[in-house]
Amino acid sequence: MERATIEEVMQMMLKEIPHGIAEELSLLDALGCELAEDLLSPVDQPPFPRSPLDGYAVRAEDLKGASEECPAVLTVIDEVMAGGYSNAVLKEKTAVRIMTGAPVPAGADCIVRQEDTDYGEDEVSIYVEHRAFENYCFQGEDFKKGDCLVEKGTPLDSIAIGIAASMGRDKVLAYRKPKVAVFATGDELVEPGQPLLPGKIYNSNLYVLVSRLMELGIRPVMMQAVEDNETVMGEKIKTAASKADLIITTGGVSVGKKDIMHGALEGIGARRLFWGIRMKPGMPTLCSVYENTLVISLSGNPFGAVANMEVLVRPVLARLSHQDALIPKVEEGIMEDAFLKESRVRRMVRGVIADGKVTLPKGLHSSGVLGSMMGCNCLIDVPAGTKKLEPGDRVSVILC
């Protein structure tokens, strides 16, 4: 059976998943998510006229002619702090001591900063004139009841979260981050920190995939290494499907005796979407659906897993999150180095792009090597049939 192209498998996968999962989220859980509703304020902000500074609430007409030589002397009839409220009504030649953020009492139409007074408590001498509504914050000055403050589709950053809180919202309808489970399969795998016995290797794939998800703002709900046992892996997938919107596995997808993913998925009745892509690395990638949960089984080769995370998994995460920003960006660049391997199928080559110039890292470029990815920020997308890349060649790169 002929393998599908990257574009064909993407269409298959995206048809199986929702375009965002909208839920009521607490404000802090919604950080980084896309808003799924317009936020209309139920209140004015501020909800009352308030003072922008520490000083005295007064009537401007009582300050006419005030100066240091001839201050206006007013009777202080009350004091009000932020969070408090004064029932006093200002009449001729009266004042209320007021602090920043406190409601302006009835009858006052301006605030005198305390530095322009003698700080009096029973009587206060004021040395400057004021216009009506000078140093005065009006009710609804920031926004009014019914105003749309944050529009649907807005990514919720700290300011948007603060605005939602300022209108009294403790929850918002937002497209939540997808819940992702990640499994690495292989009897040869040893967890970092444990002794490395003969024939074993450290489990790097699990950690590079999980940390990449976290870099993209997604914290997995499950992450485990699983033995090469079809029944055990099948049970892990069944458990994960009840918790996750997406399951990612790495390893066990080729045709060897311990490539268990085929049997594990068939054993639990998963529906296969595709096996194999016209792409290097990661050609044997397998994708299935189990009880409406997409299972993407990546190559066990480290660079194959990394490349397919960028090329295949990120667009899936973007759709589940309703965030196009997760889709990798593509740019053009000019090769500074030569890449001499023939690419009979479409190939992803690790690289570094800076100021439009593309260089290759030092070290091996095989799919089993992770170390030469250090410092790379792109994948060079080499078309099928390319004999080699030479310095000066124009290339398309996928930014990582």
JOPE-V296876 format. One line per field, one symbol per residue. ss: DSSP state (h for helix, s for strand, l for the rest). phi: phi as a letter, one per 20 degrees, with the letter a starting at -180 (. if undefined). psi: psi as a letter, one per 20 degrees, with the letter a starting at -180 (. if undefined). A space follows every 50 residues. Layout:
# JOPE-V296876
ss->???
phi->???
psi->???
This chain:
# JOPE-V296876
ss->lllslhhhhhhhhhhllllllssssslllllllsslllssllllslllls llllsssslhhhhllllllllsssssssssllllllllsllllsssssll llsllslllsssshhhslllllssssllllllllllslllllsllllsss llllsllhhhhhhhhhllllsssssllllsssssslllssllllllllll sslhhhhhhhhhhhhllllllssssslllhhhhhhhhhhhhllllsssss llllllllllhhhhhhhlllssssslsllslllllsssssllssssssll lhhhhhhhhhhhhhhhhhhhhllhhhlllsssssslllslllslllssss ssssllssslllllllllllhhhllllssssslllsllsllllssssssl
phi->.ffeegfffffffffecfencebfdfgffegneefdbfedfecfcffbfc eebercebdgffdfnfbffcfedceedaccdfndbdefdfdgmcbcfcdg nffffgnecacefffecemfdecceddcecegmelbefgmffbdgnfeec egnffeefffffffffenedccebefffecdccddqfeecfgnefeegnd cfeeggffffffgffencdgebbbecffbgfffgffffffffddebddcc omdecffdeefffffffdnfefeabncfacengegdcccclmdfdddege fgffffffffedfgffffffemcffefgedcdbdfedeceffdfdgcddf bcdblnddddffofdefeddgfegnfcbdeeefgnffaddgnfececdfd
psi->ppqrrghghgggghhiqqmqopqoqqghhipirppjqpoppirqoqjqpr pirpcpprphhijpjprhhmqppqpoirpprpiappiqopapkrqppqrp iqppqqhqjrppqhikrjkqghqpppjqqqqpkqlpoqpjhgrqpiqohp qpippoahghghgghijjpiqqoqorpqppqpppqpiippqqiqqorpiq qqnhgghhgghgghhjjpoqiqpqpprmoggggghgggghhihqhpppqp qkicjrhjnihghgghhjkqppgqopqmqprkhjppprpoljppooorqi pghgggghgggghghghgghikoiiippqprqrpphrqoippnhrpqppq rpppkippqqrqaqkqijphhjipiqjrppnoqqjpgrpqpiqpqpqop.
